[in-house]
Amino acid sequence: MQALAEALKTNKTLQCLKLGSCELGDDALTLLADGLRQNTGLQILDLSCSHFTTDTTQGMQALAEALKTNKTLQYLDLHACEFGDDAITLLADGLRQNAELEILGVGLQVTK
């Protein structure tokens, strides 16, 4: 995930990244969010059906921070993911400051 996150920081042409059904842990989500924070091209991020392997509070905090600054992401798919209420609260905080995201998929949300 480190290499992908680093590539996201400089890539300006990738528009869609699908990582659905991956077993992403907190560290992977944090790295991905770090790349997203600096990315200027990605429009669609699919993390659907991700059964996060660890507590995602740190990763969701990083994703929320990335959403506050990212200006290109229009669609974030988190449907059928597993994370707790704290992570959802963090995500909501990031969304409050994001004016670009148009679609957020969270159907069949499973909370821990």
N, C-alpha and C positions, 0 to 999 in steps of 0.2 A: 504494500500500500504506500510505502514511503516514496517509491519511484513514481507511482501514479500521481501522488499529491504534488511532488516536485514538478512533474510535467504540466499539471493543471495551472501552476503559477505563471507559466509563460506561454502556454498554448492559447492562440486566439481564434483557431478555426473549428475546434471540436464544439459541436452544438448539443449533442446528446450523449449522456453517459448512463448506461444501464448496468446497475450492480444488484439488481433484484435477486432474491433468494440466496444471497451471500451470508455467511456467518460472520458478520462484522462485529468486532468487539469495540469497546470504548476507545482504545488506542487507535484503531483503524478509522473510526468515525472522526476522531480528533484530527488525525492527519489529513483526511479528506476535506474536512472543513477548513483547515489551514490553506490547502490548495485553492479551495473555492473562494476564500477571502480575497485572493489576489487575481483570480481568473476574470477575464474580460470577454469571454466568448460563449461559455456554456449556457444554454437556455433550458435544458431538460436534465434533471437528475432523478433517476429511478432507483430508489432504495427499497422498493416494495418487497414484502415477504422476508424481510431481514429479521432473523431471529437473533438479536444481539446476544453475544455470548457472555457479556459481563454487564454490570451495572452501567447504564449509559448516561449518567448525570454529567460527567466531564465531557463526553462526546457531544451530547446535546447542547451543553453550554457553548462549546466551540462552534457547533452548527448555527446556533442562535446568533453568536457574534458575527459569523460569516454572513448571515442573512441581513444583518444590520448594514453591512458595507457593500455587499455584492449588488451590482447594477444591471446584470444581464439575465440572471436566472428567472425564468417565467413559470416553470412547472417543477414542483417537487412532489414526488410520489413516495409516500410513507405508508401506504395501505397494507394492512395485515402484518404490521411490525409489532414487536413486543418491546415496550418500555413503560416505565412507571409514571405515576402522576407528576412527580418532580420534573421528569424530562419533558412532559407535555407543557408544564408551566414555563420552563426555560424556552421551549420552542415558541410559545405564545409571545414571550418577551421580545424575541428576535423579530417576529412577524409584525409587531406593533411599529417597528421602525423601518420596515421594508415597504417601499412603494412600487416595486417592480414585479414581484411574484404575483401571477394571475391565477394559478391553479395549484391547490394543495390537496393531494389525495391522502386521506386518512381513514378510509372505510375499513371496517372489520378490525378496528384497533383493539389490540389485546394489551391490557395493562397488568403489570406485575404487582 
